[in-house]
Amino acid sequence: MAVVSVSMPDALLNRLDEFADEHGYTGRSEVVREASRKLLGEFEDKRLDDRELMGIVTVLFDYDTTTVEERMMQLRHEHEGIVASNFHSHVGTHRCMELFVLEGSLEEISTFVGKIRATKDTLNIDYSVIPVDDSAALLSTD
C-alpha cells in the first residue's frame, strides 16, 4: 500500500484522531481511506446517469473571507448553464451562506460541487442531488 503525505490544520487532525478513537478505527489512515472511498463514490450512483437532476448546494464561510464570495461569483458565471438560482445570506454575525439551485446532468453537478469543495477557506459545504424527471419515483425508498 502506498504512503501519502497530506497537509491539514491541527484542529482537523485532532478531530480525525478523536473520530478514529471514538468509532473503533485502527487509526487515521483507515478513516481517511473510508472517507476517500465515500467521496469518490458519491456521484457514481448509476441510477442517476442520464437523468434530469436538481442539485442544492449550500456553502458556509466567514464574512471576512472575501475570496470565497468572489469564487462563488466566478463559479456562478462559469456554470450559468446549470445554475437555476443563487442566494446569498448573512448567518449570525460573522458568517455568510451561499445557496445554489442547480439543474443539469450528474456530471455537470458533480463538477460544480467539486469546484466548490476545492475552494479554500469554506467552513462547510452540503449538497443533495435529486432526480426531477418522470422516473423520479423509481428512487423512492418509502
N, C-alpha and C positions, 0 to 999 in steps of 0.2 A: 504494500500500500504506500502511495506517495505521501510525503510530508509537505504540508503547505504552511507558509507563514502568513498570518492575517493581522492587520492592524485594526484596533478598536479602542474606544475610550475605556479607561479603567472602570467607570461605573457600569458599562455594558458587560465587560468581562466579569465583574463581580456578580452581576445578575445572572450571567450564564453559568457560573460556578455554583451559585446558590440553587438555580433551577436543576442542575445536574444532581446535586446532593439530595434535594427535596423529592425528586422524582425517580431516584434509583438508577440513574445513568452511571456508567463506569467512568465517565469523565466528560470534559467539554467537547472533545473530538466527536464523541458519539452524538451529542446534542447538535453540533454543527452539521454533521453528516445527515442527520434526520431532517433538520431544517432545510438543508440544501436540496434534498430529495423532494420535500414538500413544495418548496418554491419552484423547482424545475417542473414539477408535475402539475402545478396549479392550472395551467392553460392547456393541458394535454387531454382534457376530457373530450373524447371522440364524439360524445353525444351533442357537443356544441359546434362541431365542424359544420360548415355550410349552412349556418342558421342566422337569422336576423337576431341580433343581440342588443341589449341595453346594458350599459355599464354605469355604475355610480361610483365615483371616486371622491374621497374626502382626504384633504391634506391639512394637517395642523402644523403651524410653525410660529416662532416668536415674531412679534410685531416689529422688533428692531432688525430683523433679518431681511432686508430689502432684496437681497439676491434671490431668495426663494420666490418672492412675489414676482420679480422680473422674469424668473424662469417659468413660472406658471403662465404668464402672459405670452412668452415665446412659444410654449407648447400649445397653448390655445390657438394661436395663429398658425403654427406649423401643422396642426391636425384639425383645421377648421372643417374638413370634410366629415369628421365624426363627432365633433363637439356640438351637441344639440343645445346645451345650456351650460353656463358657468356662473357661479355665485360666489361672492367674497363677503365674509362676515367677520366682525370682531368678536372674540370669545374671551370673556374675562377682561382683565386689564392689560395683559401683555401678549395675547395670542391672536392669531388670525386663522381663519379656516377658509379653504378654497374647496368648493364642491363642483364637480364636473358631472354632467349627464352626457353619456356617450351613446351613439348609435352606430354600429358597424359590425364587422366580422370579428371573430375570435382573434385573428392575427393582428388586426388594427388596434383592438382594445388592449391586447397584451403588450403590444409595442408601446402604446401610450402609457400604460401602467408601469412598464419597465423604465421608461424615461423619468416618470415621476419618482419612482423608487431610487433612481440614481441621482436625484437632486440632493446636493449637500445641504445640511442644516435643517432638514424637515424633522419634526418631532414624532409625528405619527401619520401613517398612511393606511387607509382602509378602503376596500372596494368590494363590490359584488357584481356579478355578471348573471343576467337572466335572459332567456330567450323570449322574444316578443312575436314570433311568427305563429302560424296556425298550429304548429306541433308543440307549442309550449306546454300543454297539459301532459305530454309524454314524460316530462322530467319531474312531475309532481310526485312527492313521496307520501302524500296523505292517503 
